């Protein structure tokens, strides 16, 4: 992984966010590495930011349960040493469909498009986003499991809910299928960026087409 990162950083001149394996672990020789040491290797090898997934979510859940910041989680340690701006937390959320808004004690969202059984409401665990922000996240990469790979557009309801709830940048992910989906997510939510993968890898939509569309719609973008 480090070799790939070094080669990439020498040949690609855009900010690099690297994720995967950023947690405490012990190797086959019995040598223990902290998540901070792992992140430090990534930064030394050319990463501009690191992305933490499950480990940050576990820390957030524990923080929500106890209300205590231990300072020992990978999220807290890395953000303390390298700064919040260097830490992205990736959160995967799924809708919990509801017939009525009062079916749960948490805040429910009225859906733009009804659920599979004509449900009008859904609940998302947005408290995780607030918790990771308090623990040191500088950005949130927000993945909607329900929209991933569908190509029907971003989950506007979810992205608006989360981007309104936190003060750090939110990167919208999952669901983009055309250039209009990018302008829609910026027009209807407070997302700071929008991410797509498959449509670019499969060359269904050129990156330049997205940029030109956004520029035409009056959305600031670097051409």
Secondary structure by P-SEA (a helix, b strand, c coil): caaaaaaaaaccccbbbbbcccccccccccccccaaaaaaaaaaacccbbbbcaaaaaaaaaaaaccccccccaaaaaaaacccccbbbbbbbbbbcccccccccccccccccccccccccccccaaaaaaaaaacccccccccccccccccccaaaaaaaaaaacccbbbbbcccccaaaaaaaaacccccccccccccccccccaaaaaaaaaaacccccc
